[in-house]
């Protein structure tokens, strides 16, 4: 593990305020967990909220973009079978709000992937970047490295606000009401670590879209979504709540037809408070906000949000972003320039430009999509891409929910040169936004919940479709295929024209990998409708399903009939007849290939499926705050050992404040975290009432907090006094723990 002091001195001055300290606290918590001084259940939720996620490692491989090859664990990273959480490699998820990333950030992620994972950057369907096969002991180093260039892993996993997605062509789109980028950015910064978003029963996903008709942010499948509108010259949004995919997909309901941009953040905060207070906590299967909306109805929920909004303490951050948002403008690397129509074009350019290039609303510029099979690029490719971006577009890079990267503000005159540069690093594949551009979740490669090989299937389909003559039909080329390894819909199969999710069937005592087929989802109109499940098909016959469905559609559709209309006209029964012959499974001795999943050499088994970590257990907010206090107190002891008395004193004081605030928050008091508020409310509610007292110590463990708060930081700290304060800090935290235990015993609740 890297020296904390070394990294703090080198990187922390470049980080955003508070981020460096949060990473220090997490490192302290990690060290305490290694010493078995923090309960694993509590640490797991803490770890998830820092983006560190357990992953599957039973097969020791992941599939490449062809679906044929196998990529092993990085050399030397795993010398034996994982025995503990410290041996097992995991995943680290890096948040990229609205998919925005700069060349410098891409370089740092690439270096981190090369040094601490398997050298692969994986773009997710939420515009994040994931690094797989990262050991837990290395996560802090990566967090500090990426923090130095302004990005974070905080709340990328766990029961909180996940990465906020946004249209990757926002600001350059022809149909948008206005550029939603600064509003998505403001929402991300406002809600990151916000105390009103720390007590959710499950994850909470937010999306922004600049218009209603395109796919953009896929607002209709989100917990909370905003679609840009302008009324009487005023910017605002229609707001939607309660969407979601998973096992029980639901479309979002209209919360407000229009709210001005000035009300966007307080409304989001009010929604978070209502969800945190009333959302399910015990049954994780019913803990998303969509179930609360269904239970209450959107009208009653709206009334609760209105009431909550009316009592919110004012926060200057609600509107402080508005002047910047109105003036927001991209910064193109170069001036616009038309392409010379007489210039000779590189081989392959015409097809790439047809599918991967779209004109911006700014004349002379285009958006170029870098298609990434399975959402993967190597560290070497990522560094090459960052160099290409610096030359042609500067910082105008975004990831997409279809697991690609777009380069914005490419001068039209430079498109051929851009294509050649991308071809030089193996990133000039055509077919972006077509049936070849298949989305897939990690599946059985690395996910503990994976049932079938989504990546293996996606690679196989891409290979076959690229060689198939029938996809030249325009009605077929524009279809979307999306694959999930299980029913949780991480591959977003519900909103695909043709979607698949993994399941299995038992045939004569043998497990056979299958995929449920879902047809007719609507990608446009912000995920305007969900597809219809039509039956499970053996995994090895899914390519035949795709061929039969697409060719039948092309030959039998009515003039002007969309794929969705065609599926609706046929209905489930007729589609079942169409696919009936593909459900048959040969006997085990007749054809054993059906009993092996795609790109896997082993006989198929579901015995490797484990417990997923997409959100973690529901841990009380008090437990989380106390865990943070433990980490801060640990850092105080480290500072004391290093002889940094001023820092040790400050950290001890802050650890006591965190522990006191943990109790104050249990009373639903809207404390801002301001030290004066915390100390005053703790004293009035717990000390003066003697609720905090126990029969052995009375309330003496709280007194050091009161004294240190009243006297302030010493100008010339005395080593012995600071040591005593550090010891008293741990005693105070322990006393808060004991208070919680007593309260739980009195109510019969668990702790």
DATA-V616455 format. One record per pair of residues at least 4 apart in sequence whose C-alpha atoms are under 6 Angstrom apart, sorted by the first residue. I is the first residue (numbers start at 0). J is the second residue. Records with the same first field share a line. If there is no record, write none. Layout:
I->J  J
This chain:
6->10
7->11
10->147
11->19
13->147
14->146  147
24->630  631
27->630
28->630
31->36  37
32->36  37
39->43
42->46
44->615
46->51
47->51  52  156  157
48->153  154  156  157
49->152  153  154
50->91  92  152  153  155  156
51->90  91
52->89  90
53->89
54->89  445  446  447
55->445  446  447
59->71  72
60->69  70  71
61->69  70  444
62->66  69
63->68
64->372  373  458
65->458
66->455  458  459  598
67->598
73->117
81->86  87
88->132  133  134
89->131  132  133  134
90->130  131  132  133
91->129  130
92->128  129  152  155
93->127  128  151  152
94->127  151  152  155  162
95->99  127
96->162  163
97->163  164  165
98->126  397  398
99->397
100->396  397
101->394
102->385
104->148
106->382
109->378
111->115
112->116  118
113->118
115->133
116->131  132  133
118->377  378
119->376  377  378
120->130  375  376
121->128  129  374  375
122->127  128  374  402
123->127  402
124->400  401  402
125->400
126->398  399  400
142->146
145->150
146->150  151
154->161
155->161
157->614  615
158->199  201  202  614
159->202  203
160->203  204
161->204
163->205  206
164->206
165->206  207  216
166->208  215  216
167->397  399
168->172
169->178
170->178
171->359  360
173->360
175->209  210
176->209  227  228
179->209
181->324
185->189
187->191
195->272
196->271
198->275  620
199->275
200->279  280  286  617
201->286  287
203->222
204->221  222
205->221  223  224
206->216  218  224
207->216  224  225
208->215  216  226
209->226  227
210->227
211->524
212->524
213->523  524  525
214->522  523  524  525
217->525  526
218->224  525
219->242  250  251  525  526
220->242  243  250
221->242  243
222->240  241  242
223->239  240
224->238  239
225->236  237  238
226->236  237
227->236
228->235  236
229->233  234  235
234->260
235->258  259  260
236->257  258
237->255  256  257
238->254  255
239->251  252  253  254
240->251  252
241->251  288  289
242->249  250  251  289
243->248  249
244->248
245->487  488
246->486  487
261->318
264->317
269->304  307  308
270->304
271->275
273->277
274->278
278->291
279->286
292->296  297
295->299
297->301
304->308
323->327
331->408
332->392  393
335->363  364  410
336->363  410  411  412
337->363  411  412
338->411  412
348->352
351->355  429
352->356
354->430  431
355->367  368  431
356->366  367
357->365  366
358->365
359->364  365
363->410  411
364->408  409  410  411
365->408  409
366->406  407
367->405  406
368->404  405
369->403  404  405
370->403  428  431
371->375  403
374->402
380->384  424
388->392  393
389->393
392->408  409
395->407
396->405  406
397->404  405
398->403  404
399->403  404
401->438
421->426  427
422->426  427
430->435
431->436
432->436
433->476  477
434->476  477  478  479
435->461
437->480  481
438->481
439->453  454  481  482  483  490
440->483  489  490
441->445
442->446  449  452  453  484
443->449  451  452
447->608  609  611
448->608  611
449->484  485
450->484  485  501  502
451->484  501  512
452->484
453->482  483  484
455->597  598
456->597
460->464
470->475  476
478->496
479->495  496
480->495  497  498
481->490  492  495  498
482->490  492  498  499  500
483->488  489  490  500
484->500  501
485->500  501
486->500
488->492
492->498  499
493->520  529  530
494->520  521  522  526  529
495->520  522
496->518  519  520
497->518
498->516  517
499->514  515  516  517
500->514  515
501->513  514
502->513  514
503->511  512  513
504->510  511
505->509  510
511->594
512->538
513->536  537  538
514->535  536  538
515->534  535
516->532  533  534
517->530  531  532
518->530  531
519->530  563  566
520->528  529  530
521->526  527  528
522->526
533->571
536->582
539->593
546->550
547->551
551->555
552->556
569->573
571->575
575->579
585->589  590
587->591
594->602  603
595->602  603
621->661
624->661
625->658
628->654  657  658
631->654
632->651  654
635->647  650  651
638->643  647
639->643  644  647
648->721
651->725  728
655->728
656->660
658->732
660->664  677
663->681
664->668
675->679
676->680
677->681
678->682
680->684
681->685
682->686  687
683->687
685->690  691
686->691
692->697  698
693->697
700->731
703->707
704->708
707->711
743->747  748
